[in-house]
Amino acid sequence: MRSLFLRIFVTFWATVVLIGLAFVITWNIQPELVISRWRSATGDATALYAQSCAEELDRYGQAALRDYLQRLENGSHIHAAFFDAKGVLLAGTDTPEARAAMEKVAAGGEPEFSISGGNALAAQRVTGPAGHPYVFVAEMARGPFGAFRHSARLQLIRGTLAFLISGLICYLLTRSLTRPILRLRTTATQLATGDLAARAEPAVTDRPDEIGELGQDFNRMAERIEGLITGERQLIRDISHELRSPLARLNVALGLARRRADQETGPALDRIEREAETLNEMIGRLLALAKMDAASEPPDSVVIDLQAMIADIAADATFEAQAHNVTVQVVSSVGCRAVGSAELLHSAIENVVRNAVRYSAPGTAVEIRLACEQSGMTKQAEISVRDRGPGVPDRELANLFRPFYRLTDARERDTGGIGLGLAITYRAVKLHRGSVAAANASGGGLLVTITLPAA
């Protein structure tokens, strides 16, 4: 069982039930011990009753004996019979069991004790004040097992009540232990999905136990994480803005330098211009990334024709792909729409396609597919882009969408890119309540799949 609630609940309840079963089993597997103890406890009482009956008969007659036995039955629920030495019933109830016990005592002289069907039968020989021998037989309706056998229906009701009450107690105890943990888990999920303001509820943190302390520690951790991430985002925005000014001055200086450039300095100025453009692109993407990190929903919401958008992206990417001797093909596409920011989604899909073009082997094709599928009660658009490149080690797949992340073998500038394209794709798709995943395709190459809620 993977549920902590069920594990605790079943464990507690099973413990209670097993203890009850153990009590019943151990009670019934030691009948001789129980009988011996009960015989010892009742032997003196039987002898006392027998002596009292003999005294009542010898001193006051049979009427007094009958009254005494009646009082004994009413007060102690003991059905008794009193016989003389010849087996004649003097008072009480004559039953086959009582007579059989009387005959054994009369023949052997030793007290008799037996249990049958939950009833205990005791017979005792006694001599009265007048010197006459008698036999006293007492039948007790509830022997040592009578509490279990007296009424099957009553015991069933008792067992059912005990089972239900123990189950209710175990349920309440388990619920009090697991409910705050489930609340804390919900809060942790909110924090993991980007809600940095998520905190454990007072119902968790105010508990005077270890769970309450865990909730307080969680809130302190969440506050620290929020401070670090907020500070990082603010730092990226500030640096990006501050870099724009010297970059603008660099471009002006570059323009002035070109007026005085000769044949020897021209290539160096061209390289400076390319690096300045790369830096400008990086700053723009950093600002876009910071803006998406701070947003909780797309900046605008319009209905987007994904089929037309993918056709435009494929057409634009074809020009860039010609320089790599690569083609871009829309293998399959169906009419599908989404709601959100057309600019962000266009940038997200284009980044994946351009990345596929960059790493595809010459003479191969980048394949794009668009499908619209029903998933339960919702419709989803699935966009997949496959390249024919070297692929990515499985351990590195999860890192592809991190900012500035590039594989060791792809860090040379010959491959192009600044390590922000897929990070922007990931943020943009998440902002539209979608998901993006990368996997090594069968037959080689990387397969990136974008899933979006369809309109």
C-alpha positions in Angstrom: 0.0 0.0 0.0 1.5 3.3 -1.1 -1.0 5.5 0.9 0.4 6.5 4.3 -3.2 6.9 5.5 -4.2 3.3 4.6 -1.0 1.9 6.0 -1.4 3.6 9.4 -5.2 2.9 9.5 -4.9 -0.8 8.6 -2.0 -1.3 11.0 -3.8 0.2 13.9 -7.0 -1.6 13.2 -5.3 -4.9 12.5 -3.5 -4.6 15.9 -6.8 -4.1 17.7 -8.4 -7.0 15.9 -5.5 -9.4 16.4 -5.3 -8.6 20.1 -9.0 -9.5 20.4 -8.5 -12.7 18.5 -5.5 -13.6 20.6 -7.6 -13.2 23.7 -10.3 -15.5 22.4 -7.9 -18.1 21.1 -5.8 -18.2 24.3 -8.9 -18.4 26.4 -10.1 -21.4 24.4 -6.8 -23.3 24.1 -6.3 -23.6 27.8 -9.6 -25.2 29.0 -7.9 -27.4 31.6 -6.3 -24.4 33.3 -9.5 -22.5 33.3 -11.5 -25.5 34.6 -8.9 -26.1 37.3 -9.0 -22.6 38.5 -12.8 -22.4 38.4 -13.1 -25.8 40.2 -10.8 -24.4 43.0 -12.7 -21.2 43.2 -16.1 -22.9 43.5 -15.2 -26.0 45.5 -15.4 -24.2 48.9 -18.7 -22.5 47.9 -20.3 -25.9 46.9 -19.2 -27.5 50.2 -20.7 -24.5 52.1 -24.0 -24.8 50.2 -24.1 -28.6 50.8 -23.6 -28.1 54.6 -26.2 -25.4 54.8 -28.8 -27.7 53.1 -28.0 -30.6 55.5 -28.5 -28.3 58.5 -31.7 -26.9 57.2 -33.1 -30.4 56.6 -32.0 -31.9 59.9 -33.1 -29.0 62.1 -36.1 -27.5 60.3 -37.4 -30.2 57.9 -37.9 -30.4 54.1 -40.0 -27.3 53.9 -37.1 -25.2 55.2 -34.7 -27.1 52.7 -37.0 -26.2 49.8 -37.1 -22.6 50.8 -33.3 -22.5 51.1 -32.8 -24.0 47.6 -35.3 -21.5 46.2 -33.4 -18.6 47.7 -30.2 -20.0 46.4 -31.6 -20.2 42.9 -33.0 -16.7 43.0 -29.9 -15.1 44.5 -27.1 -17.0 42.8 -28.8 -18.6 39.7 -27.8 -22.0 40.9 -30.2 -24.9 40.2 -29.6 -27.4 43.1 -30.9 -30.8 44.1 -30.5 -32.5 47.5 -30.5 -36.4 47.7 -30.3 -38.8 50.6 -27.9 -41.7 50.7 -30.3 -44.0 48.8 -30.7 -41.5 45.9 -34.1 -40.2 47.0 -34.7 -36.6 46.0 -35.4 -34.6 49.1 -35.7 -31.1 47.4 -34.8 -29.3 44.2 -34.9 -30.4 40.6 -34.1 -33.9 39.5 -32.5 -34.0 36.1 -30.6 -36.9 34.4 -27.3 -34.9 34.7 -27.9 -34.2 38.4 -28.8 -37.9 39.1 -25.7 -39.2 37.2 -23.4 -36.9 39.3 -25.2 -37.9 42.5 -24.6 -41.6 41.7 -20.9 -41.0 41.1 -20.5 -39.2 44.4 -22.5 -41.8 46.3 -20.4 -44.6 44.9 -17.0 -43.0 45.2 -17.4 -40.4 47.9 -15.2 -37.9 46.0 -16.6 -34.5 44.9 -17.7 -34.4 41.2 -17.1 -31.5 38.9 -17.9 -31.4 35.1 -18.6 -29.0 32.3 -21.0 -29.7 29.4 -22.3 -27.2 26.8 -21.2 -24.2 28.8 -22.9 -25.4 32.0 -20.9 -26.5 35.1 -22.1 -29.3 37.3 -20.8 -29.8 40.9 -21.7 -32.6 43.3 -20.6 -32.8 47.0 -21.2 -35.4 49.7 -22.1 -34.0 53.1 -23.1 -35.3 56.6 -25.8 -33.5 58.5 -25.9 -32.6 62.2 -28.0 -35.7 62.9 -25.3 -37.9 61.3 -27.2 -38.7 58.1 -25.3 -38.7 54.7 -26.6 -36.6 51.8 -25.5 -35.6 48.3 -25.7 -32.0 47.1 -25.8 -31.4 43.4 -25.5 -27.8 41.9 -25.9 -26.9 38.3 -24.6 -23.5 37.3 -25.9 -22.2 34.0 -22.8 -20.2 33.2 -19.5 -22.0 33.3 -16.2 -20.4 32.6 -17.1 -20.3 28.9 -20.7 -19.2 29.3 -19.8 -15.6 28.6 -18.9 -16.6 25.0 -21.6 -19.3 24.5 -24.6 -18.0 26.4 -26.0 -16.1 23.5 -24.5 -16.3 20.0 -26.6 -13.3 18.8 -25.6 -11.2 21.8 -21.9 -12.1 21.2 -22.2 -11.3 17.5 -23.7 -7.8 18.4 -20.9 -7.2 20.9 -18.2 -8.3 18.5 -19.7 -6.1 15.7 -19.8 -3.1 18.0 -16.2 -3.6 19.2 -15.1 -4.0 15.5 -16.9 -0.8 14.4 -15.8 1.3 17.5 -12.2 0.2 17.1 -12.3 1.0 13.4 -13.8 4.5 14.1 -11.1 5.3 16.7 -8.3 4.1 14.3 -9.8 6.1 11.5 -9.9 9.3 13.5 -6.4 8.8 14.8 -5.0 8.1 11.4 -6.8 11.0 9.9 -5.4 13.4 12.5 -1.9 12.2 11.6 -2.2 12.2 7.8 -4.4 15.1 7.1 -1.8 17.9 7.9 0.7 15.9 5.9 -1.6 15.9 2.8 -2.2 19.7 3.3 1.6 20.2 3.4 2.0 18.1 0.3 -0.6 20.3 -1.5 1.4 23.4 -0.5 4.7 21.9 -1.6 3.1 21.1 -5.0 2.0 24.7 -5.4 5.5 25.9 -4.6 7.0 23.4 -7.1 4.7 24.7 -9.9 5.9 28.3 -9.4 3.6 29.7 -6.7 6.3 31.2 -4.6 3.7 32.7 -2.2 2.4 29.2 -1.1 2.8 28.6 2.6 1.6 25.9 5.0 -1.7 26.7 6.6 -2.1 27.7 10.3 -3.9 24.4 10.8 -0.6 22.7 10.2 1.9 25.2 11.7 -0.1 25.7 14.9 0.0 22.0 15.9 2.0 21.5 19.1 3.8 18.4 17.7 6.5 17.4 15.2 4.1 18.0 12.3 3.6 21.6 13.4 7.4 22.0 13.6 7.7 20.5 10.1 5.1 23.1 8.8 7.1 25.9 10.4 10.3 24.7 8.9 8.6 24.4 5.5 7.4 28.0 5.6 10.9 29.2 6.5 12.3 27.2 3.6 9.6 28.6 1.2 10.4 32.2 2.3 14.1 31.6 1.7 13.4 30.1 -1.8 11.1 33.0 -2.7 13.7 35.5 -1.6 16.5 33.8 -3.6 14.4 33.4 -6.8 13.0 36.9 -6.7 16.4 38.3 -6.2 17.8 36.3 -9.1 15.0 37.4 -11.4 15.5 41.0 -10.4 19.2 40.7 -10.9 18.7 39.4 -14.4 16.4 42.2 -15.3 18.7 44.9 -13.8 21.8 43.5 -15.6 19.9 43.2 -18.9 18.7 46.8 -18.7 22.1 48.1 -17.7 23.8 46.2 -20.6 21.6 47.9 -23.1 23.2 51.3 -22.6 26.9 50.3 -23.2 25.7 48.1 -26.1 24.0 51.1 -27.7 27.2 53.1 -27.3 29.2 50.3 -28.7 27.1 50.2 -31.9 27.5 54.0 -32.3 31.3 53.6 -31.9 31.2 50.8 -34.3 29.5 52.9 -36.9 32.1 55.7 -36.5 34.9 53.2 -36.7 33.6 51.9 -40.0 33.9 55.4 -41.6 37.7 55.3 -40.9 38.2 51.6 -41.5 40.5 50.3 -44.2 40.8 46.8 -45.8 42.7 45.4 -42.8 40.4 46.5 -40.0 37.2 45.7 -41.9 37.0 41.9 -40.9 37.7 42.8 -37.2 34.8 45.3 -37.2 32.6 42.7 -38.9 33.4 40.3 -36.0 32.7 43.0 -33.4 29.3 43.7 -35.1 28.4 40.0 -35.1 29.3 39.6 -31.4 27.3 42.8 -30.6 24.3 41.4 -32.4 24.6 38.2 -30.4 24.9 40.1 -27.2 21.8 42.2 -28.1 19.9 39.0 -28.8 21.0 37.5 -25.5 19.8 40.6 -23.6 16.5 40.6 -25.4 15.9 36.9 -24.6 17.0 37.4 -21.0 14.4 40.2 -20.6 11.7 38.0 -22.2 12.7 35.1 -19.9 12.5 37.4 -16.8 9.2 38.8 -17.9 7.7 35.3 -18.3 9.1 34.2 -14.9 7.3 37.0 -13.3 4.0 36.4 -15.1 1.3 34.0 -14.1 -0.6 33.9 -17.4 0.0 35.0 -21.0 0.1 38.8 -21.6 -2.8 38.5 -24.1 -5.3 35.8 -25.0 -6.4 35.3 -28.5 -7.5 32.3 -30.6 -4.5 30.9 -32.5 -4.6 28.8 -35.6 -1.8 26.4 -34.8 -1.9 24.8 -38.3 -1.3 28.2 -40.0 1.4 29.1 -37.4 3.4 25.9 -38.0 3.2 26.4 -41.7 4.7 29.9 -41.3 7.4 28.7 -39.0 8.4 25.9 -41.3 8.5 28.3 -44.3 10.8 30.7 -42.4 13.0 28.0 -41.1 13.5 26.6 -44.6 15.7 29.6 -45.5 17.9 29.1 -42.5 18.0 25.3 -43.2 19.4 25.8 -46.7 22.7 27.0 -45.3 23.0 23.7 -43.4 21.8 21.6 -46.4 18.8 20.6 -44.3 15.1 20.6 -45.3 12.1 21.3 -43.0 9.0 19.2 -43.6 5.5 19.4 -42.1 4.8 15.6 -42.1 1.3 15.8 -40.8 -0.9 18.6 -39.7 -4.6 18.9 -38.7 -6.8 21.9 -37.9 -6.2 22.7 -34.3 -6.5 25.9 -32.3 -5.2 27.2 -29.0 -5.9 30.2 -26.8 -3.0 32.4 -25.6 -0.3 34.7 -26.8 0.5 34.2 -30.5 3.8 35.9 -30.1 5.0 33.7 -27.3 3.8 30.5 -28.8 5.3 31.4 -32.2 8.7 32.1 -30.4 8.4 28.8 -28.4 7.8 26.6 -31.5 10.3 28.5 -33.6 13.0 28.0 -31.1 12.6 24.2 -31.1 12.5 24.1 -35.0 15.6 26.3 -35.3 17.4 24.2 -32.7 16.5 21.1 -34.7 17.8 22.7 -37.9 21.1 23.6 -36.2 21.9 20.1 -35.0 20.6 18.1 -37.9 23.1 16.3 -40.2 23.5 17.7 -43.7 21.2 16.0 -46.3 18.5 15.2 -43.7 15.1 16.7 -42.9 13.5 18.2 -39.8 10.1 16.7 -39.3 7.2 18.6 -37.8 3.9 17.0 -36.8 0.7 18.6 -35.4 -2.0 16.4 -33.9 -5.2 17.3 -32.0 -6.2 14.6 -29.5 -9.0 14.0 -27.0 -7.7 13.4 -23.5 -10.6 12.6 -21.1 -12.9 15.7 -21.1 -10.3 18.0 -22.6 -8.7 18.4 -26.0 -5.0 18.7 -26.5 -2.8 20.0 -29.3 0.5 18.0 -29.7 3.3 19.5 -31.7 6.4 17.3 -32.2 9.7 18.3 -33.9 12.3 15.7 -34.7 15.8 16.3 -36.0 18.4 13.9 -37.4 21.2 14.9 -35.2 23.4 13.0 -32.7 20.8 13.1 -30.0 21.4 13.8 -26.3 22.6 11.5 -23.5 19.6 10.4 -21.5 21.0 11.8 -18.3 21.2 15.3 -20.0 17.6 15.4 -21.3 16.1 17.0 -18.2 18.7 19.8 -18.4 17.9 21.0 -22.0 15.4 23.5 -20.8 17.6 25.2 -18.3 18.9 28.7 -19.2 22.4 28.9 -20.7 22.7 25.1 -20.7 24.5 23.5 -23.6 26.1 20.1 -23.9 29.9 20.0 -23.5 30.3 18.9 -27.2 28.1 21.8 -28.3 29.8 24.7 -26.6 31.8 25.8 -29.6 30.5 28.8 -31.4 30.3 26.8 -34.6 27.1 25.3 -33.4 25.6 28.7 -32.8 23.0 29.5 -30.1 23.3 31.1 -26.7 21.5 28.5 -24.5 18.2 30.4 -24.0 16.0 29.2 -26.8 14.7 26.0 -25.2 14.5 27.8 -21.8 12.1 30.4 -23.3 10.1 27.6 -25.0 9.7 25.9 -21.6 8.6 29.1 -19.8 6.2 30.0 -22.6 4.5 26.6 -22.8 4.2 26.5 -19.0 2.6 29.9 -19.1 -0.1 28.4 -21.4 -0.7 25.5 -19.0 1.1 23.1 -21.3 4.1 20.9 -21.1 7.2 20.2 -23.2 9.5 17.2 -23.1 12.5 15.9 -25.0 13.5 12.3 -25.8 15.9 10.5 -28.1 14.0 9.3 -31.1 14.1 5.7 -32.4 16.6 5.6 -35.2 18.6 8.6 -34.0 17.9 12.3 -33.4 16.1 14.3 -30.8 12.3 14.5 -30.5 10.8 17.5 -28.7 7.0 17.3 -28.0 5.0 20.4 -27.0 1.5 19.7 -25.6 -1.0 22.6 -25.2 -4.7 22.8 -24.2 -6.7 23.0 -27.4 -9.5 25.5 -27.9 
